[in-house]
Amino acid sequence: MSAEGLPRANSRLAGPAAGRRVHEVTFGPNPWHQQSWDARAAGNFMCGGAGSGLIVFAALAGGPTWLLLAGAALVGLGLLSVFLEIGRPLRAMNVVRHPARSWMTREAMVAPVLFAAVAAVWFAGPNAGWLSALPVLAALAFVYCQARMLQAAKGIPAWREPLTVPLIVATGLAEGGGLWLLLASTAGPAATLPWLAFALALAARFALWLAWRRRLRAAPRALAAIDRAGHAFKAATLLALAAAVLVAASPLPPSALIALQVLAGALALAGGLWFKFTLVTRGAYNQGFALPHLPVRGVRRS
């Protein structure tokens, strides 16, 4: 499945003008929105990134072991979402045929390793030991494959920027940290170390977004969609970061800590999900063709 989509001859006759019909060109040199990936494909990046981040935080920060299963379930939900997008589901296994050149293939190959690593830690329980590192490595590999899959779509300026890769990875980790804070709040206030890791992920994704946006070259409509999502993305990131700083800077009662934990987690998660949904579904305009002259039927060449 191509991320770039196919150009469609979506020309139309604009109606008579001065006694003749004018042909309006809506393809070719004009950027068009790709049609191959829709909300279902976006769901894969949204669930896969948040699920991978949750697995990383659950393995490193501790907490109930069912958080690992929740992260794996989110990754599986994302893969199911993109599977439902395939026009011919029986051909889905063809995705594993090109590991040497396809990041989508590599993503599909890392996913079973991730599920197996989570299952191994789950069954090992308190005696997991060094096995706890396996889900972290597999989750980082999975979200990296997703980021490279977007960046490999060279026809879409908003995706092909090299900074897209670290931005998507940092966004997934911040989402996972926010989700971990949300779910772990049922067991009480989080410790200092998870808050610190969460704040670092938020700061990284904010700095990367600013640098990525400065270097971005895309169609005006793509930039408008990205900037609209960027306002919410930046606000959610900075507010969640402020909550983390407040927790670290001042002693608060447990009830206030839990409230800030839920608020910061929800903001970090919602901001990241909205940004990725917009990037995939609304900011995915092709560059268009570089054609200095377009042939027009009925017009003599000069």
Protein Blocks (a to p, Z undefined) as FASTA:
>chain_A
ZZkbpaddfbccebjeehiacdddfehjlccddfkbcfklmmmmmmmmmmmmmmmmmmmn
gpafklmmmmmmmmmmmmmmmmmmpmblmlmmmmmmmmmlpmklmmmmmmmmmmmmmmmm
mmnmmmnmmmmmmmmmmmmmmmmmmmmmmmmmmmlmklmpmklmmmmmmmmmmmmmmmmm
mmmmmnopcdfklmmmmmmmmmmmmmmmmmmmmmpccdfklmmmmmmmmmmmmmmmmmmm
mmmmmmmmpccdfklmmmmmmmmmmmmmmmmmmmmmmmmmmmmccebjadfbacdehiac
ZZ
